[in-house]
Amino acid sequence: MKEKFIRSIFYYKNYYLDFFEKFSPEVKKKTNWTLQLIATLGRVPEKYFKHITGSTGIYEIRVEVGSNIFRIFSFFDKGQLVILANGFQKKTQKTPKKEIELAEKLKKLYFDEKDK
């Protein structure tokens, strides 16, 4: 049975793709599976897709493979279009502030370029 896509996923420049290229095949597979969930499920479990409190609409895509934890920041454009920004490998309990700030900056750049 073919799954129906309710969201489109777009990569902003090469920020996400450069991060993704460094993954092992197993992490790439789990990441693609998680992105497919986000694209096809009406309500994505918070375990995989969560709003970052205190941000301007930044969401965190969560990927866990074994003891490795990866986070990919994203935001919405036009309702169902998910824009992937930067990512990092999580090594501490708290999300690094500089990573959230970078996601906010990339979101602003995206909309500034789009509005031109």
GIFEN-V208076 format. One record per residue. N is the residue number from 1. RES is the residue in one letter. NEAR is the number of other C-alpha atoms within 12 Angstrom. D_LAST is the distance of its C-alpha to the last C-alpha in Angstrom with 2 decimals. Layout:
BEGIN
[[N	RES	NEAR	D_LAST] [N	RES	NEAR	D_LAST]]
END
This chain:
BEGIN
[[1	M	3	41.20] [2	K	5	37.50] [3	E	13	35.21] [4	K	14	32.58] [5	F	17	29.07] [6	I	19	27.60] [7	R	25	24.59] [8	S	24	22.33] [9	I	28	21.76] [10	F	23	18.86] [11	Y	29	18.92] [12	Y	31	15.98] [13	K	18	16.40] [14	N	17	20.14] [15	Y	26	20.99] [16	Y	29	22.98] [17	L	21	24.33] [18	D	18	25.71] [19	F	25	27.44] [20	F	29	28.75] [21	E	16	30.24] [22	K	17	32.65] [23	F	24	34.21] [24	S	14	37.67] [25	P	13	38.08] [26	E	17	39.39] [27	V	26	36.37] [28	K	21	33.98] [29	K	18	36.02] [30	K	25	35.96] [31	T	32	32.21] [32	N	22	31.59] [33	W	21	34.14] [34	T	30	32.38] [35	L	32	28.97] [36	Q	25	30.87] [37	L	29	32.33] [38	I	37	28.95] [39	A	27	27.80] [40	T	21	31.05] [41	L	21	32.63] [42	G	16	31.97] [43	R	15	33.07] [44	V	23	32.60] [45	P	16	35.29] [46	E	17	34.21] [47	K	19	35.98] [48	Y	30	33.09] [49	F	30	30.00] [50	K	24	29.91] [51	H	24	27.62] [52	I	28	27.67] [53	T	12	29.28] [54	G	12	27.62] [55	S	22	24.13] [56	T	20	20.97] [57	G	23	21.37] [58	I	34	22.14] [59	Y	34	24.74] [60	E	40	27.25] [61	I	42	28.50] [62	R	36	32.09] [63	V	35	34.05] [64	E	24	37.68] [65	V	22	39.90] [66	G	10	43.32] [67	S	11	43.00] [68	N	19	39.49] [69	I	26	36.62] [70	F	32	32.97] [71	R	41	29.92] [72	I	43	26.41] [73	F	43	23.71] [74	S	42	21.29] [75	F	39	19.29] [76	F	28	18.48] [77	D	23	15.48] [78	K	13	16.51] [79	G	13	20.14] [80	Q	19	21.69] [81	L	20	19.08] [82	V	32	20.15] [83	I	38	17.97] [84	L	37	20.36] [85	A	40	19.63] [86	N	36	22.53] [87	G	39	26.25] [88	F	33	29.56] [89	Q	28	33.28] [90	K	22	34.81] [91	K	14	37.99] [92	T	13	38.57] [93	Q	8	38.86] [94	K	13	35.91] [95	T	23	32.28] [96	P	18	31.27] [97	K	15	29.07] [98	K	14	27.11] [99	E	26	26.10] [100	I	32	24.80] [101	E	22	22.94] [102	L	23	21.32] [103	A	35	20.30] [104	E	27	18.79] [105	K	23	16.87] [106	L	30	15.61] [107	K	33	14.62] [108	K	22	12.57] [109	L	17	10.91] [110	Y	25	10.34] [111	F	18	8.70] [112	D	11	6.60] [113	E	12	5.45] [114	K	12	5.55] [115	D	8	3.82] [116	K	7	0.00]]
END
